[in-house]
Amino acid sequence: MTSVRLLGVPMDLGASRRGVDMGPSAVRYTDLRDRLEKLGHVVEDSGNVSVPFREDAARGAQRGAKFLGAITDVCTDVASRTRAALEQGQFPVVLGGDHALAAGSIAGAAAHLAARGERLGVLWVDAHGDLNTPGSSRSGNVHGMPLAALLGHGDTAMSSIAGAGPALQPTDVALVGLRDLDQAERTHIRRWGLSAFTMRALDERGVRLVMEEAIAIATRGTGGIWVSFDMDVIDPDEAPGVGTAVPGGITYREAHLAMEMLADTGKLLGLDVVEVNPVLDERNRTAEIAAELILSALGKRIL
């Protein structure tokens, strides 16, 4: 039995396409809480963090990063709540909302472990690298920047949410499912020494072998794993309701295998499930998949 805390982050400030702010509600509508409780978990739904309207958030905009000030404020709140949940022995499940929120959730988890002298391992499961900075981004969309910030790059305020130093070390991070990178992100992956598994790696080696290696990276000398799962890693034919769809993703079953393998480690501390966009979905299909993946990460099995 696990004590689970649900936290919604209804934010679409990091994206140019609207709609992912409704993602937390869409996932909750799948009866996620009841289904987790039927698995034997104790569940607390702590509601949503407060996110400003775009019109108000625009006042904190910065060059090269739209709504950066407001997003950083939201992420700071998310970090505080995530850290508090972990300190109370709970398993945080953060529902998004755009992927910029991970600059907060992961910072909170990293700060929790740092207080015990431990590091956090991260699996970033996503079609995109999210490794831009305000100086390298072509769009200025902050949902393409959170992992760079967590590694200590880019805007100082966002990159220091976890404390004075970077939240993460490159050697503790594995990116899985990449298939849409810009040139700056390719450069950053090489320059920063990140382990990146593209769709080619998954096609050639299969999900099991890639996940075994990614988990080994994230658990080597760390105090636990955080998984940041962007629903756009799944092929849009199966999960159409996402913020930034890219053809050629992993299958429904491959996504479940990944989550089941993470649950098997016994080292999963929490997770984000982000970029669910009900505006682009079909009968809440993508939100339903998101809920099912959360259940797999928390122990649901076929047999």
C-alpha positions in Angstrom: 0.0 0.0 0.0 1.2 3.5 -0.9 0.0 6.8 0.2 -0.6 8.8 -3.0 -1.0 12.5 -3.3 -2.5 13.9 -6.5 -1.6 17.4 -7.5 -3.1 19.2 -10.6 -1.1 21.9 -12.4 -3.7 23.4 -14.9 -1.0 25.4 -16.8 -0.7 26.1 -20.5 1.5 29.1 -20.2 4.5 27.2 -21.4 2.9 26.2 -24.7 1.7 28.1 -27.8 -1.3 25.7 -28.3 -4.1 26.1 -25.7 -5.9 23.4 -23.9 -3.5 21.5 -21.7 -4.7 23.5 -18.7 -7.7 21.2 -18.8 -5.6 18.1 -18.6 -5.7 17.6 -14.8 -9.5 17.6 -14.9 -9.7 15.2 -17.8 -7.5 12.7 -16.0 -9.5 13.0 -12.8 -12.7 12.4 -14.8 -11.4 8.8 -15.5 -12.1 8.0 -11.8 -8.4 7.9 -11.2 -8.7 8.3 -7.4 -11.2 5.4 -7.0 -9.2 3.2 -9.3 -6.0 3.8 -7.2 -7.9 3.1 -4.0 -9.1 -0.2 -5.5 -5.5 -1.1 -6.0 -5.1 -0.7 -2.2 -3.5 2.7 -2.1 -4.5 5.6 0.2 -5.2 8.6 -2.0 -5.3 12.3 -1.1 -6.3 14.7 -3.9 -4.8 18.1 -2.9 -6.5 19.9 -5.8 -4.8 22.3 -8.2 -2.1 24.8 -7.8 -3.1 28.4 -8.7 -2.1 29.4 -12.2 -2.6 33.0 -13.4 -4.5 34.0 -16.6 -2.3 34.7 -19.6 -3.3 38.3 -19.5 -1.9 38.7 -16.0 1.1 36.4 -16.6 2.2 38.4 -19.6 3.4 41.1 -17.2 6.2 38.8 -16.2 7.3 37.9 -19.7 10.9 38.0 -20.6 12.7 38.0 -24.0 13.1 34.5 -25.4 10.8 32.9 -22.9 7.1 33.7 -22.8 5.5 34.0 -19.4 8.7 32.9 -17.7 8.2 34.9 -14.5 4.7 33.5 -13.9 5.7 29.9 -14.8 8.6 30.1 -12.4 6.3 31.2 -9.6 4.0 28.3 -10.4 6.9 25.9 -10.5 8.2 27.2 -7.1 4.7 26.4 -5.6 4.8 22.9 -7.2 8.3 22.3 -5.9 7.2 23.2 -2.3 4.1 20.9 -2.5 6.1 18.0 -4.0 8.8 18.2 -1.4 6.2 18.4 1.4 4.4 15.3 0.1 7.7 13.3 0.0 8.6 14.5 3.5 5.3 13.1 4.6 6.0 9.7 3.1 3.6 10.2 0.1 4.0 9.4 -3.5 3.3 12.5 -5.6 1.4 12.2 -8.9 1.5 15.5 -10.7 -1.1 16.0 -13.4 -0.4 18.5 -16.2 -0.7 20.9 -17.7 2.3 21.7 -19.9 5.7 20.1 -19.3 7.2 23.3 -17.8 5.7 22.2 -14.5 8.5 19.6 -14.2 10.9 22.3 -13.4 9.0 22.5 -10.1 8.0 18.9 -9.3 11.5 17.5 -10.0 13.2 20.4 -8.2 11.0 19.6 -5.1 12.0 15.9 -5.2 15.6 16.8 -5.7 15.6 19.2 -2.8 14.0 16.5 -0.6 16.8 14.0 -1.4 19.5 16.6 -1.2 18.5 17.3 2.4 19.4 13.7 3.1 22.7 13.9 1.1 21.2 12.0 -1.9 20.8 12.6 -5.6 17.7 12.2 -7.7 17.6 10.0 -10.8 15.2 11.0 -13.6 13.6 9.3 -16.6 12.4 11.9 -19.0 9.9 10.0 -21.3 9.1 12.4 -24.1 9.1 12.9 -27.9 11.0 16.2 -27.2 14.2 17.0 -25.3 12.9 20.1 -23.5 16.6 21.1 -23.4 16.3 24.7 -24.7 17.2 27.8 -22.8 15.8 31.3 -23.4 18.9 32.0 -25.5 18.5 28.9 -27.7 14.8 28.6 -28.1 13.2 29.5 -31.5 9.7 29.6 -30.1 10.1 31.1 -26.7 7.8 28.4 -25.3 9.0 27.5 -21.8 7.6 23.9 -22.0 10.7 23.3 -24.2 13.0 24.4 -21.4 12.4 22.6 -18.0 15.0 19.9 -18.3 17.7 22.4 -19.2 16.7 24.5 -16.1 16.8 21.4 -13.9 20.4 20.8 -15.1 21.4 24.3 -14.2 21.1 26.1 -17.5 19.1 29.0 -18.7 17.2 31.5 -16.5 18.7 31.7 -13.1 15.4 31.9 -11.2 14.0 28.8 -12.8 17.2 26.8 -12.6 17.6 27.5 -8.9 14.2 26.4 -7.6 15.8 23.4 -5.9 18.5 25.5 -4.3 21.8 27.1 -5.2 23.1 24.3 -7.4 21.5 22.3 -10.2 18.6 20.0 -9.2 20.0 17.2 -11.4 23.4 15.8 -12.5 23.5 14.8 -16.2 24.8 11.3 -15.3 21.6 10.7 -13.4 19.2 11.5 -16.3 18.0 9.3 -19.1 15.8 10.6 -21.9 13.6 8.0 -23.6 11.5 8.2 -26.8 13.0 11.2 -28.4 12.0 11.9 -32.0 11.7 15.7 -32.4 14.8 17.7 -31.5 16.1 21.0 -32.8 19.8 21.6 -33.4 20.4 23.4 -30.1 19.0 20.4 -28.2 21.2 18.0 -30.1 24.2 20.2 -29.1 23.1 20.3 -25.5 22.7 16.5 -25.3 26.3 16.1 -26.4 27.8 19.0 -24.5 26.1 18.2 -21.2 26.8 14.4 -21.5 23.2 13.2 -21.3 22.0 9.7 -22.0 19.4 9.9 -24.8 17.4 7.0 -26.3 15.7 8.0 -29.5 12.9 6.1 -31.3 15.6 4.5 -33.4 17.1 2.9 -30.3 13.6 1.7 -29.2 13.0 0.3 -32.7 16.3 -1.5 -32.9 16.6 -2.7 -29.3 13.0 -2.8 -28.0 11.5 -1.1 -25.0 12.7 -3.7 -22.5 16.4 -3.3 -23.2 16.2 0.4 -23.5 14.3 0.7 -20.2 16.7 -1.6 -18.4 19.6 0.7 -19.4 17.7 3.9 -18.6 16.7 2.6 -15.2 20.3 1.6 -14.5 21.4 5.1 -15.3 18.7 6.7 -13.1 19.3 4.4 -10.1 23.1 4.3 -10.2 24.0 5.9 -6.8 20.8 7.8 -6.5 18.2 7.9 -3.8 15.3 7.1 -6.1 13.7 7.8 -9.5 11.3 10.5 -10.7 9.5 9.8 -14.0 8.4 12.8 -16.1 6.0 11.3 -18.7 4.9 13.4 -21.6 1.9 11.8 -23.3 3.2 12.9 -26.7 5.8 10.1 -26.5 2.9 7.8 -27.5 2.0 7.7 -31.1 -0.8 10.2 -31.8 -2.9 7.5 -33.6 -3.4 6.0 -30.1 -3.1 9.2 -27.9 -4.3 12.1 -30.1 -5.1 14.6 -27.3 -1.6 16.0 -26.6 0.0 19.4 -26.6 2.5 18.8 -29.4 1.8 15.6 -31.4 4.6 14.0 -33.4 4.0 10.9 -35.6 6.0 7.7 -34.9 5.8 7.3 -31.2 5.7 4.3 -28.9 2.6 2.1 -28.7 0.0 1.9 -25.9 1.4 -1.5 -24.8 5.0 -0.3 -24.9 4.1 2.6 -22.6 2.6 0.2 -20.1 5.7 -2.0 -20.2 7.8 1.0 -19.4 5.7 1.9 -16.4 5.5 -1.7 -15.2 9.2 -2.0 -15.3 9.6 1.3 -13.3 7.1 0.0 -10.7 9.2 -3.3 -10.5 12.3 -1.3 -9.4 10.7 -0.3 -6.1 12.6 2.9 -6.4 10.0 5.2 -8.0 9.4 8.2 -5.8 6.8 10.1 -7.9 5.8 11.0 -11.4 4.5 13.7 -13.7 2.0 12.9 -16.4 1.7 15.9 -18.6 0.5 17.5 -21.9 -3.0 16.0 -21.9 -5.1 18.3 -24.2 -8.8 17.5 -24.0 -9.5 20.0 -26.8 -7.7 17.8 -29.3 -8.8 14.4 -27.8 -11.4 11.9 -28.8 -13.9 11.0 -26.1 -11.2 11.6 -23.4 -9.2 8.7 -24.8 -5.8 10.2 -24.1 -6.7 11.1 -20.5 -7.9 7.5 -20.0 -4.5 6.2 -21.2 -2.8 8.6 -18.9 -4.8 7.3 -15.9 -4.0 3.7 -16.9 -0.3 4.4 -17.1 -0.4 6.0 -13.6 -2.1 2.8 -12.4 0.7 0.7 -14.0 3.4 2.8 -12.4 1.6 2.2 -9.0 1.5 -1.6 -9.3 -1.5 -2.6 -11.5 -0.7 -5.8 -13.4 -2.5 -8.0 -16.0 -2.0 -11.0 -13.8 
